[in-house]
């Protein structure tokens, strides 16, 4: 699991996003176990309580579930949940800002689509 910490958001949220990234990229498959909080804590030199807070955030979102005495596992359908959440966030953050800026610049729908198509 790849993790490059930044100062823009809390560490536990960055941990949760890193786990989500692994799930969405098939690094950790549905119904498979994720590394333990102890393993992640040692790997990234982060307090285990911080790791646990990030993991619990994913439990609340039905991305992970706990098998008592064994560990945390990826829920069936987790990849779809993550994808849908991220698409919605993409629309709210990036697309709305794109449309606001296009409007300021006088770019109409046809021109915006042309710009996007040329950029792909």
trRosetta pair geometry for C-beta under 8 A, 3 or more apart (Angstrom, degrees):
i j d omega theta_ij theta_ji phi_ij phi_ji
1 18 5.5 86 172 154 111 110
1 19 6.9 -10 -137 -89 142 54
1 21 7.9 119 -151 75 85 103
1 22 5.2 -48 -109 -65 93 136
1 27 7.0 133 -91 132 67 145
1 35 7.0 -119 -2 13 130 130
1 40 7.5 -14 59 -115 143 99
1 43 7.7 82 58 123 101 154
2 18 6.7 -150 80 -147 52 106
2 21 7.4 -73 58 105 93 141
3 14 6.7 101 -155 145 102 105
3 15 7.1 9 -123 -103 140 56
3 18 4.6 -11 -90 -107 94 156
3 44 5.6 -16 74 -106 143 132
5 11 6.3 -8 -132 -116 120 90
5 14 5.9 97 -119 128 69 166
5 44 7.9 115 -43 -173 116 118
6 9 7.1 46 81 28 98 74
6 14 7.0 165 33 -98 77 140
9 13 4.9 -77 147 77 118 134
9 14 6.1 146 87 -52 102 89
10 13 4.8 91 68 6 86 104
10 14 7.2 -153 100 -5 46 87
11 14 5.4 -56 -151 37 38 114
11 15 6.3 43 150 -24 69 101
11 46 6.3 -176 165 -143 139 132
11 50 5.3 1 98 -179 121 132
11 54 7.6 -85 124 -55 66 124
12 15 5.4 -46 -149 31 36 116
12 16 6.5 38 151 -19 64 102
12 50 5.2 -135 -72 -171 87 71
12 51 7.6 -159 -116 -86 77 13
12 53 3.9 -48 -128 98 146 111
12 54 4.0 -160 -168 -60 68 81
12 57 6.6 128 148 -18 105 134
13 16 5.6 -50 -149 35 35 113
13 17 6.3 35 152 -18 66 105
13 54 6.8 -153 -59 -112 15 94
13 57 7.2 -86 -101 124 58 179
14 17 5.7 -52 -145 38 32 111
14 18 6.3 36 153 -23 64 104
14 54 7.5 -62 65 -109 49 138
15 18 5.7 -55 -150 33 29 112
15 19 6.6 27 153 -16 64 104
15 40 7.2 84 -149 164 117 140
15 44 8.0 -166 -102 56 99 167
15 46 7.3 -163 -78 108 126 164
15 50 6.9 142 -22 139 147 85
15 51 5.8 -166 -152 -124 158 55
15 53 7.8 99 54 76 138 77
15 54 3.2 -49 84 -113 117 178
15 55 7.3 -55 130 -40 122 65
16 19 5.9 -56 -152 36 31 109
16 20 6.3 33 149 -19 65 107
16 54 4.2 -149 -46 -166 78 87
16 55 7.4 -163 -92 -64 79 25
16 57 4.6 -48 -91 80 147 129
16 58 5.3 179 -140 -49 96 97
17 20 5.3 -52 -146 38 35 115
17 21 6.2 43 151 -26 66 101
18 21 5.5 -46 -149 29 32 116
18 22 6.8 35 151 -19 61 100
19 22 5.7 -51 -155 32 35 113
19 23 6.6 33 149 -18 65 105
19 28 7.4 -29 -164 34 72 148
19 34 6.2 15 -142 -140 115 148
19 54 7.1 142 0 142 126 112
19 55 7.3 99 -38 -100 166 67
19 58 6.0 -62 92 -62 139 158
19 63 7.6 114 116 131 114 134
19 64 7.5 -19 149 -53 143 128
20 23 5.6 -57 -150 37 35 111
20 24 6.0 25 158 -14 70 109
20 58 7.1 -164 -61 -107 88 118
20 63 6.7 -51 -95 -157 87 155
20 82 4.9 164 -159 -133 104 132
20 86 8.0 151 155 -56 135 122
21 24 6.1 -58 -139 41 27 104
21 25 6.0 8 164 -2 64 115
21 27 7.6 19 118 23 70 133
22 25 6.3 -68 -140 49 23 97
22 27 3.7 -87 -157 73 76 121
22 28 4.5 45 134 4 111 103
22 34 7.8 114 89 -124 143 103
23 26 7.8 28 178 -75 29 25
23 27 7.2 -65 -49 53 22 80
23 28 5.3 -43 -83 70 62 95
23 29 8.0 130 -138 -105 65 13
23 30 7.6 73 -155 -68 101 66
23 63 7.0 -149 -2 -173 173 108
23 74 5.7 160 -115 -130 116 135
23 78 5.5 -71 -176 119 146 120
23 79 5.7 -153 150 -86 96 74
23 82 6.0 136 92 -14 122 159
24 79 5.8 137 -105 -140 54 81
24 82 5.1 -123 -69 109 109 139
24 83 6.4 141 -126 -67 112 81
24 86 7.6 18 -99 -1 158 153
26 29 6.3 21 -154 -84 71 77
26 79 8.0 19 -74 -105 67 139
28 32 5.6 -153 -174 84 75 118
28 34 5.7 24 -150 -97 157 80
28 74 5.7 150 133 -43 105 140
29 32 4.6 77 64 -4 78 130
29 74 6.8 -177 108 59 33 145
30 74 4.9 -119 -122 114 41 112
30 75 6.8 -42 -146 99 93 33
30 76 5.3 87 171 -109 128 44
30 77 7.1 94 -129 2 144 29
30 78 5.6 169 -106 28 95 101
30 79 6.3 -88 -54 -13 111 103
31 73 6.3 3 -157 171 32 120
31 74 6.3 -56 -6 74 22 83
31 75 8.0 25 -66 -164 54 13
31 76 6.1 28 -55 -70 96 80
32 73 6.5 176 91 -149 19 84
32 74 5.7 10 51 25 67 111
33 70 7.3 -110 -104 145 130 101
33 71 5.1 56 -151 90 117 130
33 72 6.8 112 -153 78 70 49
33 73 5.3 -51 -92 -94 54 77
34 55 7.7 -177 86 -123 144 110
34 64 6.7 -46 2 -119 136 126
34 71 7.3 -156 57 150 63 114
34 72 5.1 -31 44 93 105 103
34 73 7.1 177 -2 -105 79 24
34 74 6.6 105 -46 -48 99 85
35 39 4.1 -112 176 90 107 133
35 40 5.2 131 104 -52 116 87
35 43 7.4 15 144 -8 159 145
36 39 4.6 100 54 5 79 101
36 40 7.0 -150 93 0 42 86
36 71 5.7 -93 -90 -126 85 119
36 72 7.6 139 -112 19 49 95
37 40 5.8 -56 -144 43 32 109
37 41 5.9 39 154 -26 65 109
37 48 5.1 85 144 -158 109 90
37 51 4.4 147 -150 107 85 124
37 52 5.0 19 -126 -69 150 79
37 55 6.3 -92 -83 -9 103 150
38 41 5.6 -53 -144 35 27 115
38 42 6.4 24 158 -14 63 106
38 48 6.2 -1 -89 -111 53 125
39 42 6.1 -59 -150 38 28 106
39 43 6.1 27 154 -21 64 112
40 43 5.5 -55 -141 38 31 114
40 44 6.1 -5 171 12 67 111
40 46 7.3 -36 135 55 84 112
40 51 4.8 142 95 -139 122 140
41 44 7.0 -75 -139 53 18 84
41 45 7.7 56 168 -112 53 12
41 46 5.6 -114 -132 73 59 68
41 47 6.8 -43 -137 146 111 13
41 48 4.2 -30 -79 -80 153 72
41 50 8.0 125 -108 56 92 89
41 51 5.1 -105 -66 -12 84 146
42 45 7.4 16 -166 -73 26 50
44 51 7.8 143 52 -83 124 112
46 50 5.2 -97 162 75 106 129
46 51 5.9 124 100 -52 114 93
47 50 4.5 90 70 0 91 105
47 51 7.3 -161 96 -5 50 83
48 51 5.4 -51 -150 36 41 114
48 52 6.1 43 152 -22 70 105
49 52 5.5 -51 -145 37 32 115
49 53 6.4 40 152 -26 63 102
50 53 5.6 -48 -150 29 32 115
50 54 6.9 30 151 -14 61 103
51 54 5.9 -60 -158 37 33 110
51 55 6.3 30 149 -17 68 109
52 55 5.5 -54 -144 39 34 112
52 56 6.0 36 156 -21 67 106
53 56 5.8 -52 -144 36 28 112
53 57 6.7 39 151 -27 59 101
54 57 5.6 -47 -155 24 33 117
54 58 7.1 27 150 -13 62 102
55 58 5.8 -58 -160 36 37 109
55 59 6.6 41 143 -23 68 101
55 64 6.3 -63 -170 70 78 162
55 72 5.9 -99 -167 -87 126 169
56 59 5.2 -45 -147 30 41 117
56 60 6.5 45 152 -20 66 100
57 60 5.8 -53 -156 33 31 113
57 61 6.7 19 149 -9 63 110
58 61 5.6 -58 -144 44 37 107
58 63 4.0 -77 -171 67 90 120
58 64 4.4 57 117 6 111 110
59 62 7.7 34 179 -75 33 27
59 63 7.4 -85 -65 52 22 74
59 64 5.1 -59 -77 77 64 92
59 65 6.7 110 -130 -97 85 38
59 66 6.9 2 -114 -27 131 96
59 72 7.6 -97 -73 -134 104 116
61 81 6.7 147 152 148 95 133
61 85 7.5 -1 -166 -66 131 159
62 65 7.8 9 -147 -60 55 94
62 75 5.6 -53 167 35 69 174
62 77 7.9 -13 137 90 111 107
62 78 7.3 -156 127 -100 67 76
62 81 6.2 -160 88 -111 97 168
63 74 7.0 -43 162 -142 67 71
63 75 6.0 -160 -179 23 16 112
63 78 4.6 90 -148 -144 61 109
63 81 6.1 -143 -86 86 78 133
63 82 6.4 72 -115 -62 119 99
64 72 5.0 8 -180 -179 126 110
64 73 6.6 146 -157 74 73 35
64 74 6.2 -50 -103 -102 66 41
64 75 6.3 -139 -90 -21 12 90
64 78 7.3 57 -57 -112 47 143
65 72 7.2 158 80 -153 28 66
65 73 5.7 -27 65 64 78 88
65 75 5.3 93 -16 -78 104 90
66 71 7.4 -123 -143 138 68 23
66 72 5.6 -39 -97 -98 66 67
66 73 7.6 149 -104 18 18 79
67 70 4.0 -19 99 53 111 123
67 71 6.4 8 53 53 93 48
67 72 7.8 177 17 -93 74 18
67 73 5.9 45 -16 -9 108 122
70 73 7.9 10 105 -39 117 110
74 78 5.0 -109 -179 24 90 156
75 78 4.5 124 63 -58 81 102
75 81 7.7 19 80 11 123 141
77 80 5.1 -50 -167 39 70 116
77 81 6.1 75 136 -26 84 100
78 81 5.6 -56 -149 36 35 113
78 82 6.2 34 156 -19 69 105
79 82 5.9 -54 -148 37 29 110
79 83 6.2 30 154 -19 64 109
80 83 5.7 -55 -145 38 29 112
80 84 6.2 28 158 -17 65 107
81 84 6.0 -57 -147 38 27 108
81 85 6.3 25 156 -16 63 110
82 85 5.9 -59 -148 39 28 110
82 86 6.1 21 158 -14 66 112
83 86 6.0 -61 -144 41 26 107
83 87 6.2 28 157 -21 64 107
84 87 5.8 -53 -145 34 29 112
84 88 6.5 29 156 -18 63 106
85 88 5.9 -58 -152 36 29 110
85 89 6.3 26 152 -16 65 109
86 89 5.5 -53 -144 40 35 112
86 90 6.1 45 152 -27 65 103
87 90 5.4 -49 -148 31 31 118
87 91 6.6 33 153 -19 63 101
88 91 5.8 -52 -154 33 32 111
88 92 6.4 26 152 -15 65 108
89 92 5.7 -57 -145 40 33 109
89 93 5.8 10 165 -2 70 114
90 93 6.5 -65 -133 47 20 94
90 94 5.3 -28 -169 31 63 119
90 95 6.6 64 137 -17 71 101
91 94 7.4 -46 -88 55 10 79
91 95 4.7 -27 -143 31 49 133
91 96 7.1 69 153 -30 57 88
92 95 7.6 46 1 46 13 92
92 96 6.0 -10 -169 -4 32 128
93 96 6.9 -141 147 36 1 101
93 97 6.6 -11 160 -8 48 117
94 97 6.0 -66 -150 40 25 107
94 98 6.1 28 155 -22 66 110
95 98 5.4 -52 -145 35 33 116
95 99 6.3 31 157 -17 66 105
96 99 5.8 -54 -147 38 31 110
96 100 6.4 35 152 -21 64 105
97 100 5.6 -52 -146 35 32 113
97 101 6.3 28 157 -15 65 107
98 101 6.0 -61 -150 39 27 107
98 102 6.2 28 154 -20 65 109
98 112 7.8 112 153 -157 105 124
99 102 5.6 -51 -141 37 32 113
99 103 6.3 36 156 -22 64 104
100 103 5.8 -56 -153 33 28 112
100 104 6.6 29 150 -19 63 105
101 104 5.6 -51 -150 33 35 114
101 105 6.3 21 155 -8 66 111
102 105 5.9 -66 -147 47 30 103
102 107 4.0 -85 -161 66 85 114
102 112 5.1 15 -139 -92 150 125
103 106 7.7 38 -178 -71 29 27
103 107 7.5 -77 -55 49 23 74
107 111 4.9 -127 -162 93 82 122
107 112 5.1 105 140 -65 114 87
107 115 7.3 -17 -163 -9 141 143
108 111 5.2 89 54 15 71 103
108 112 6.9 -133 100 -7 33 94
109 112 5.7 -59 -145 37 28 112
109 113 6.3 26 158 -17 65 106
110 113 5.9 -56 -149 37 28 109
110 114 6.4 30 151 -20 63 107
111 114 5.5 -53 -149 35 33 115
111 115 6.4 37 152 -21 66 103
112 115 5.7 -51 -150 34 32 112
112 116 6.4 30 152 -17 65 106
113 116 5.6 -54 -146 38 33 111
113 117 6.1 33 155 -19 67 107
114 117 5.8 -54 -144 38 29 110
114 118 6.3 27 157 -16 63 108
115 118 6.0 -59 -149 38 27 108
115 119 6.3 25 153 -20 63 112
116 119 5.7 -62 -150 36 30 112
116 120 6.8 37 153 -33 64 101
117 120 5.9 -47 -152 16 34 114
